[in-house]
């Protein structure tokens, strides 16, 4: 049976950012969508408002009687334990049970697939690409890993002939996709708890490149034969230059093999986002999007929640919330903030994400964070992990002090708000992939 031919779509872990995009897709296709999540959030509340019943206790008695193995497909996230009673029930009773990545793979087989891979920049690049295709009125669906401000959703739906997906390197799930056109934004070391060595991660990306059926675009520093290269302020097949800041917009020119587009406007700050935009533009041009449509789309793109989300208070104080959780991402967001707000004082607040990542990149984290004169560290967000002996935010603070001579404060998330208010600063910069974002709304309210 085709993945789109079932009546019921039951999600275990429906509140995840990737899972909820799939849930919304099947709901828009007219299907009955329901499921379980362990935590009630704003996102699960929104899904319920959109007509998806969700429960928050793991109990097989919550499974409706009308669901059976003939009319239902079950989709689960690998974050769910294998002992989850509902998951075990479905597996033991002959239901069709798939991982999220497997379902994305099935969808991409029946569409023209544009896939965005890379350890950084996937969400911004895929969101920009999805928005460009929507503005061009192509029959496309983009599944993205963040809430796009233009649509207040992690899915951009305008038909199902073209799919835009984030090709996730975690557990090699991107090798299940069927990409026609793809890009690789970066191959920095990450997920070493899965891959062990950076070389294994790079091999996985190259394996991904080999399954792309038409064209592969890669950032200029990535060494993959026969791929088209893109860059910023360096010559490549596609490159941006003449970068200016005008009235809150970044503008740039784009040179590509058949010509040049002048004065593209974009609100997203930072060189890294211009690079992401170049990748999105290159991929969109491959399926016939025009220069005018590209310029219209980039000028109207409002950004993604938790990617340089900004609140500007009446007194001019700025609060920025960003998902950065890898040293390369911290370098990019700190540099972008300093460039966008020169001569302003910045207070950085960082919540490390995962004990293993903090351990593996401790020295790089310390170098990145030492560029901030004022810094607060929050205790490590564990996500799926157990603590690792000696790996703490205090340990990271010691490393930072050895570099710049200033030891950052280390606090729990519960005490972070009060610690922030002790500081007088122009810019408050929240960084991390855990739950540090719960500070954003209270700070916005305090600095209205």
SULSULTA-V596879 format. One record per residue. N is the residue number from 1. RES is the residue in one small letter. PSI is psi in radians with two decimals (999 if undefined). BURIAL is # if it has 9 or more other ideal C-beta (glycine too) atoms within 8 Angstrom, else .. D_CENTER is the distance of its C-alpha to the mean C-alpha in whole Angstrom. Layout:
[[N,RES,PSI,BURIAL,D_CENTER] [N,RES,PSI,BURIAL,D_CENTER]]
//
This chain:
[[1,x,2.41,.,31] [2,x,2.51,.,28] [3,x,-0.37,#,25] [4,x,0.07,.,26] [5,x,0.06,.,29] [6,x,2.88,#,29] [7,x,-0.70,.,30] [8,x,2.45,#,28] [9,x,1.90,#,24] [10,x,2.06,#,24] [11,x,2.23,#,21] [12,x,1.84,#,21] [13,x,0.67,#,18] [14,x,-0.37,#,17] [15,x,-0.06,#,15] [16,x,2.70,#,12] [17,x,-0.65,#,9] [18,x,-0.68,#,9] [19,x,-0.74,#,13] [20,x,-0.54,#,14] [21,x,-0.75,#,12] [22,x,-0.72,#,15] [23,x,-0.76,#,17] [24,x,-0.66,#,17] [25,x,-0.89,#,18] [26,x,-0.56,#,21] [27,x,-0.76,#,22] [28,x,-0.40,.,22] [29,x,0.09,.,24] [30,x,0.29,.,27] [31,x,2.86,#,26] [32,x,2.02,.,27] [33,x,2.32,#,24] [34,x,3.05,#,24] [35,x,-2.90,#,23] [36,x,2.54,#,23] [37,x,2.67,#,20] [38,x,-0.30,.,21] [39,x,2.33,.,20] [40,x,2.19,.,21] [41,x,3.07,.,18] [42,x,-0.61,.,18] [43,x,-0.76,#,16] [44,x,-0.61,#,18] [45,x,-0.71,#,21] [46,x,-0.72,.,19] [47,x,-0.70,#,19] [48,x,-0.67,#,23] [49,x,-0.53,.,24] [50,x,0.07,.,23] [51,x,0.39,.,25] [52,x,1.92,#,24] [53,x,2.31,.,26] [54,x,2.41,#,24] [55,x,2.84,.,26] [56,x,0.26,#,25] [57,x,2.39,.,28] [58,x,1.71,.,28] [59,x,2.16,.,31] [60,x,-0.33,.,32] [61,x,-0.26,.,34] [62,x,-0.17,.,31] [63,x,2.10,#,31] [64,x,2.59,.,33] [65,x,-0.45,.,36] [66,x,-0.16,.,36] [67,x,2.26,#,33] [68,x,3.03,.,34] [69,x,-0.28,.,33] [70,x,-0.58,.,34] [71,x,0.05,#,32] [72,x,2.42,#,29] [73,x,2.42,#,26] [74,x,2.26,#,24] [75,x,2.25,#,20] [76,x,2.75,#,19] [77,x,2.48,#,16] [78,x,-0.23,.,17] [79,x,-0.30,.,17] [80,x,2.37,#,20] [81,x,2.56,.,23] [82,x,-0.34,.,25] [83,x,0.03,.,28] [84,x,2.18,#,27] [85,x,-0.65,#,30] [86,x,-0.75,#,28] [87,x,-0.80,#,26] [88,x,-0.73,#,30] [89,x,-0.84,#,32] [90,x,-0.72,#,30] [91,x,-0.70,.,30] [92,x,-0.28,.,34] [93,x,0.35,.,35] [94,x,0.30,.,34] [95,x,2.73,#,31] [96,x,1.92,#,28] [97,x,2.20,#,25] [98,x,2.59,#,22] [99,x,2.73,#,19] [100,x,-0.77,#,16] [101,x,-0.56,#,15] [102,x,-0.68,#,19] [103,x,-0.75,#,19] [104,x,-0.70,#,16] [105,x,-0.72,#,19] [106,x,-0.68,#,21] [107,x,-0.75,#,20] [108,x,-0.41,#,19] [109,x,-0.53,.,23] [110,x,0.16,.,24] [111,x,2.94,#,22] [112,x,2.04,#,22] [113,x,2.18,#,18] [114,x,1.98,#,16] [115,x,2.39,#,13] [116,x,2.00,#,11] [117,x,2.87,#,11] [118,x,2.63,#,11] [119,x,-0.35,#,10] [120,x,2.64,#,8] [121,x,-0.01,#,7] [122,x,-0.84,#,6] [123,x,-0.77,#,4] [124,x,-0.80,#,7] [125,x,-0.79,#,9] [126,x,-0.59,#,9] [127,x,-0.78,#,9] [128,x,-0.79,#,12] [129,x,-0.78,#,13] [130,x,-0.69,#,14] [131,x,-0.71,#,15] [132,x,-0.79,#,18] [133,x,-0.61,#,19] [134,x,-0.79,#,19] [135,x,-0.63,#,21] [136,x,-0.03,#,23] [137,x,0.64,.,24] [138,x,2.61,#,23] [139,x,1.48,.,23] [140,x,2.73,#,19] [141,x,2.25,#,16] [142,x,2.19,#,13] [143,x,1.97,#,11] [144,x,2.80,#,7] [145,x,0.50,#,4] [146,x,2.94,#,5] [147,x,1.96,#,9] [148,x,2.17,#,10] [149,x,-0.63,#,14] [150,x,-0.54,.,16] [151,x,-0.09,.,16] [152,x,0.75,.,15] [153,x,2.80,#,13] [154,x,0.27,#,10] [155,x,2.33,#,12] [156,x,1.91,#,15] [157,x,2.21,.,18] [158,x,0.41,#,21] [159,x,3.09,#,22] [160,x,0.60,.,22] [161,x,-0.51,.,23] [162,x,2.38,#,20] [163,x,2.38,#,17] [164,x,2.14,#,13] [165,x,2.62,#,11] [166,x,2.14,#,8] [167,x,1.71,#,11] [168,x,2.19,#,10] [169,x,-0.27,#,12] [170,x,2.25,.,13] [171,x,0.44,.,16] [172,x,0.44,.,16] [173,x,-0.38,#,15] [174,x,-0.25,#,15] [175,x,-0.11,#,18] [176,x,-0.17,.,19] [177,x,2.91,#,18] [178,x,1.25,#,20] [179,x,2.35,#,19] [180,x,-0.77,#,21] [181,x,2.42,#,19] [182,x,2.87,#,16] [183,x,2.71,#,15] [184,x,2.01,#,14] [185,x,-0.50,#,13] [186,x,2.74,#,14] [187,x,0.65,#,15] [188,x,2.64,.,15] [189,x,2.29,.,17] [190,x,2.92,#,14] [191,x,0.68,#,15] [192,x,-0.25,#,18] [193,x,-0.42,#,19] [194,x,-0.80,.,19] [195,x,-0.42,#,20] [196,x,-1.09,.,23] [197,x,2.63,.,23] [198,x,-0.61,.,21] [199,x,-0.61,.,23] [200,x,-0.66,#,22] [201,x,-0.81,#,18] [202,x,-0.69,#,20] [203,x,-0.69,.,22] [204,x,-0.72,#,19] [205,x,-0.70,#,18] [206,x,-0.62,#,21] [207,x,-0.68,#,22] [208,x,-0.80,#,19] [209,x,-0.58,#,20] [210,x,-0.32,.,24] [211,x,0.00,#,23] [212,x,2.18,#,21] [213,x,-0.45,.,25] [214,x,-1.40,.,25] [215,x,2.46,.,23] [216,x,2.24,#,20] [217,x,2.37,#,19] [218,x,2.61,#,18] [219,x,2.52,#,18] [220,x,-0.57,#,21] [221,x,-0.10,.,22] [222,x,2.24,#,21] [223,x,1.57,.,24] [224,x,2.06,#,24] [225,x,2.54,.,27] [226,x,0.06,.,27] [227,x,2.61,#,24] [228,x,2.43,#,24] [229,x,2.57,#,22] [230,x,2.73,#,21] [231,x,3.05,#,21] [232,x,2.17,#,21] [233,x,0.51,.,25] [234,x,2.50,.,26] [235,x,2.38,.,28] [236,x,-3.12,#,26] [237,x,-0.70,#,26] [238,x,2.17,#,23] [239,x,2.62,#,23] [240,x,2.46,#,23] [241,x,-3.02,#,26] [242,x,0.88,.,28] [243,x,2.25,#,25] [244,x,2.74,.,26] [245,x,2.05,.,25] [246,x,2.01,.,27] [247,x,0.78,.,27] [248,x,-0.05,.,24] [249,x,2.51,#,22] [250,x,2.41,#,22] [251,x,2.63,#,24] [252,x,2.82,#,24] [253,x,2.59,#,26] [254,x,2.13,#,25] [255,x,2.30,#,27] [256,x,2.96,#,27] [257,x,-0.52,.,29] [258,x,0.08,.,31] [259,x,-2.65,.,31] [260,x,2.44,.,29] [261,x,2.14,#,28] [262,x,2.53,.,29] [263,x,1.01,.,27] [264,x,2.28,#,24] [265,x,2.44,#,22] [266,x,2.40,#,19] [267,x,-0.35,#,18] [268,x,2.32,#,15] [269,x,2.76,#,16] [270,x,2.49,#,17] [271,x,-0.65,#,17] [272,x,-0.58,#,14] [273,x,-0.53,#,13] [274,x,-0.71,#,16] [275,x,-0.73,#,16] [276,x,-0.70,#,12] [277,x,-0.70,#,15] [278,x,-0.73,#,17] [279,x,-0.79,#,16] [280,x,-0.72,#,15] [281,x,-0.81,#,18] [282,x,-0.78,#,20] [283,x,-0.70,#,18] [284,x,-0.61,#,19] [285,x,-0.47,#,23] [286,x,-0.42,#,23] [287,x,0.38,#,24] [288,x,0.19,.,26] [289,x,2.43,#,24] [290,x,2.87,.,26] [291,x,-0.74,.,26] [292,x,-0.73,.,27] [293,x,-0.66,#,24] [294,x,-0.82,#,22] [295,x,-0.71,#,23] [296,x,-0.75,#,23] [297,x,-0.82,#,20] [298,x,-0.64,#,18] [299,x,-0.47,#,21] [300,x,-0.02,#,20] [301,x,2.17,#,16] [302,x,-0.10,.,15] [303,x,-3.00,#,12] [304,x,2.41,#,9] [305,x,2.38,#,10] [306,x,0.26,#,9] [307,x,1.58,#,8] [308,x,0.73,#,12] [309,x,2.33,#,13] [310,x,2.47,.,17] [311,x,2.19,#,20] [312,x,2.02,.,24] [313,x,2.90,#,27] [314,x,-0.58,.,30] [315,x,0.10,.,31] [316,x,-0.14,.,29] [317,x,2.46,#,27] [318,x,2.31,#,23] [319,x,2.17,#,20] [320,x,2.35,#,17] [321,x,2.17,#,14] [322,x,2.56,#,11] [323,x,-0.01,#,8] [324,x,2.23,#,10] [325,x,0.19,#,11] [326,x,2.59,#,12] [327,x,-0.70,#,16] [328,x,-0.72,#,14] [329,x,-0.66,#,12] [330,x,-0.76,#,14] [331,x,-0.77,#,17] [332,x,-0.79,#,15] [333,x,-0.62,#,14] [334,x,-0.76,#,18] [335,x,-0.76,#,19] [336,x,-0.71,#,18] [337,x,-0.77,#,19] [338,x,-0.65,#,22] [339,x,-0.68,#,23] [340,x,-0.54,#,22] [341,x,1.20,#,24] [342,x,2.58,.,27] [343,x,0.33,.,30] [344,x,2.55,.,28] [345,x,2.45,#,28] [346,x,2.27,#,24] [347,x,2.02,#,24] [348,x,2.43,#,21] [349,x,2.08,#,20] [350,x,2.29,#,18] [351,x,1.84,#,17] [352,x,2.57,#,16] [353,x,2.00,#,14] [354,x,2.33,#,16] [355,x,-0.71,#,20] [356,x,-0.74,#,20] [357,x,-0.71,#,17] [358,x,-0.75,#,19] [359,x,-0.82,#,22] [360,x,-0.53,#,21] [361,x,0.46,#,20] [362,x,-0.81,#,22] [363,x,-0.66,.,24] [364,x,-0.71,.,21] [365,x,-0.79,#,20] [366,x,-0.74,#,23] [367,x,-0.78,#,23] [368,x,-0.85,#,20] [369,x,-0.37,#,21] [370,x,-0.22,#,25] [371,x,-0.16,.,24] [372,x,2.20,#,24] [373,x,-0.54,.,28] [374,x,2.17,#,27] [375,x,2.40,#,24] [376,x,2.29,#,24] [377,x,2.37,#,22] [378,x,2.67,#,21] [379,x,2.62,#,22] [380,x,2.33,#,20] [381,x,2.09,#,17] [382,x,-0.48,#,18] [383,x,-2.05,.,16] [384,x,0.06,.,18] [385,x,2.74,#,20] [386,x,2.70,.,24] [387,x,2.63,.,25] [388,x,2.24,#,26] [389,x,2.20,.,29] [390,x,-0.21,.,29] [391,x,1.76,#,25] [392,x,2.94,.,25] [393,x,-0.52,#,24] [394,x,-0.72,.,28] [395,x,-0.73,#,28] [396,x,-0.67,#,25] [397,x,-0.68,#,27] [398,x,-0.71,#,30] [399,x,-0.69,#,28] [400,x,-0.74,#,27] [401,x,-0.62,#,31] [402,x,-0.41,.,32] [403,x,-0.87,#,30] [404,x,0.03,.,31] [405,x,0.02,.,33] [406,x,2.18,.,32] [407,x,2.12,.,30] [408,x,2.70,#,28] [409,x,2.57,.,28] [410,x,2.13,#,27] [411,x,2.85,#,26] [412,x,2.84,.,25] [413,x,-0.63,#,22] [414,x,-0.53,.,26] [415,x,-0.01,.,27] [416,x,-0.70,#,25] [417,x,-0.86,#,25] [418,x,-0.65,.,29] [419,x,-0.68,#,28] [420,x,-0.74,#,26] [421,x,-0.26,.,29] [422,x,-0.29,.,32] [423,x,2.49,.,30] [424,x,2.04,.,31] [425,x,2.74,#,28] [426,x,-0.65,#,27] [427,x,2.26,#,23] [428,x,2.07,#,22] [429,x,1.85,#,18] [430,x,2.28,#,16] [431,x,2.35,#,14] [432,x,2.73,#,12] [433,x,0.09,.,10] [434,x,-2.22,#,13] [435,x,0.42,.,15] [436,x,-0.40,#,16] [437,x,-0.23,#,14] [438,x,-0.21,.,18] [439,x,-0.34,#,20] [440,x,-0.89,#,18] [441,x,-0.79,.,20] [442,x,-0.66,#,24] [443,x,-0.70,#,23] [444,x,-0.73,#,23] [445,x,-0.73,.,26] [446,x,-0.67,.,28] [447,x,1.17,#,27] [448,x,999,.,28]]
//
